Amino acid sequence: MITGPQMRAARALLGIDQKTLAEAAGVSLPTIQRMEASEGNVRGVVDTLVKVVNALDAAGIELIGENSPSQGSGRGVRFKSAAGAPAAEPTEPRSTKRTTAGR
């Protein structure tokens, strides 16, 4: 389903840390750490694996399986859209006015 290296690569693409992924997936930080430490297929409770895969999917990551149609032959990760990372939330523009306190 997913390997430890795929999880690490997916997080790197998203620019998030293990804690952020754990929160997004609704699992504990030690669970993410244990999953990422695996060099082969991640083993664990199916429900937990599904939560992590769904969190990555919701963030715009596609997991590429070993036999999936691709230019290469191995596993991998990529953004689901050609545009890359999902757009960041718009922020409110900062005011350019200077305020003077106490005048």
Backbone torsions as a table, in degrees:
resi	resn	phi	psi	omega
1	MET	NA	-58.0	178.1
2	ILE	-149.7	147.5	178.4
3	THR	-109.2	162.9	176.2
4	GLY	-57.2	-48.0	178.2
5	PRO	-60.9	-34.5	176.6
6	GLN	-64.3	-41.7	179.0
7	MET	-62.1	-45.0	180.0
8	ARG	-63.8	-41.5	179.5
9	ALA	-65.9	-40.4	179.2
10	ALA	-62.5	-44.1	177.9
11	ARG	-62.6	-39.9	179.6
12	ALA	-63.2	-42.3	177.7
13	LEU	-60.6	-39.5	-178.7
14	LEU	-80.6	-17.3	-178.7
15	GLY	70.0	36.0	-179.7
16	ILE	-118.0	158.8	177.8
17	ASP	-95.4	175.4	-177.6
18	GLN	-61.7	-38.0	-179.1
19	LYS	-63.0	-41.7	-180.0
20	THR	-64.5	-42.0	177.5
21	LEU	-64.3	-42.5	179.2
22	ALA	-59.5	-44.7	179.3
23	GLU	-64.2	-43.0	-179.4
24	ALA	-63.8	-35.2	-178.0
25	ALA	-87.4	-14.7	-177.6
26	GLY	73.7	35.0	177.5
27	VAL	-126.7	171.2	-178.0
28	SER	-81.1	156.2	176.2
29	LEU	-59.2	-45.5	177.9
30	PRO	-58.9	-30.6	177.8
31	THR	-65.4	-45.2	178.6
32	ILE	-63.5	-43.8	179.8
33	GLN	-60.1	-43.1	-180.0
34	ARG	-66.0	-42.6	-179.4
35	MET	-63.7	-43.8	-178.6
36	GLU	-70.4	-23.2	179.4
37	ALA	-72.4	-16.9	179.6
38	SER	-71.8	134.1	177.9
39	GLU	-89.8	-24.1	178.4
40	GLY	-104.2	-153.3	176.3
41	ASN	-59.3	134.6	178.1
42	VAL	-70.2	131.2	178.0
43	ARG	-111.0	146.4	178.8
44	GLY	165.1	-168.4	178.7
45	VAL	-66.9	128.4	-176.3
46	VAL	-55.1	-42.1	-179.5
47	ASP	-58.6	-39.8	179.3
48	THR	-67.2	-44.3	177.8
49	LEU	-59.9	-43.4	-179.8
50	VAL	-62.8	-40.3	178.5
51	LYS	-60.2	-43.4	-179.0
52	VAL	-68.2	-46.2	179.1
53	VAL	-61.1	-42.1	179.0
54	ASN	-64.8	-38.3	178.1
55	ALA	-64.6	-41.8	177.7
56	LEU	-66.3	-40.9	178.1
57	ASP	-61.4	-44.7	179.7
58	ALA	-63.8	-27.5	179.0
59	ALA	-84.0	-2.3	176.4
60	GLY	98.9	18.5	-179.0
61	ILE	-102.2	135.8	174.0
62	GLU	-110.2	128.4	176.2
63	LEU	-89.4	132.0	-179.7
64	ILE	-104.3	118.3	179.8
65	GLY	-76.1	167.7	-177.1
66	GLU	-58.4	-37.2	-177.7
67	ASN	-109.2	18.9	179.2
68	SER	-74.3	148.8	176.3
69	PRO	-60.9	123.4	-177.4
70	SER	-166.4	168.2	177.2
71	GLN	-68.9	-32.3	179.5
72	GLY	-100.5	-173.4	-178.6
73	SER	-117.1	-4.7	-177.3
74	GLY	-99.5	-178.6	177.5
75	ARG	-77.0	162.9	177.4
76	GLY	-174.6	-172.0	175.7
77	VAL	-139.7	154.2	174.8
78	ARG	-158.5	164.7	173.8
79	PHE	-70.8	145.3	-179.4
80	LYS	-71.9	-28.2	-179.8
81	SER	-108.8	151.9	-179.3
82	ALA	-65.5	-23.4	-178.4
83	ALA	-73.2	-11.1	178.6
84	GLY	93.5	-140.4	-174.3
85	ALA	-61.0	147.2	175.8
86	PRO	-59.3	146.6	-179.2
87	ALA	-63.4	141.6	178.0
88	ALA	-73.3	156.7	177.0
89	GLU	-62.7	135.3	178.2
90	PRO	-65.5	143.4	178.4
91	THR	-107.8	156.3	178.1
92	GLU	-72.4	137.4	178.9
93	PRO	-64.3	143.9	178.1
94	ARG	-80.1	147.1	177.3
95	SER	-73.3	139.7	178.6
96	THR	-95.7	-2.6	178.7
97	LYS	-73.2	141.3	174.0
98	ARG	-93.4	138.3	176.5
99	THR	-108.5	146.4	177.5
100	THR	-115.2	117.1	-178.8
101	ALA	-80.8	136.8	173.2
102	GLY	79.5	12.4	178.1
103	ARG	-101.4	NA	NA
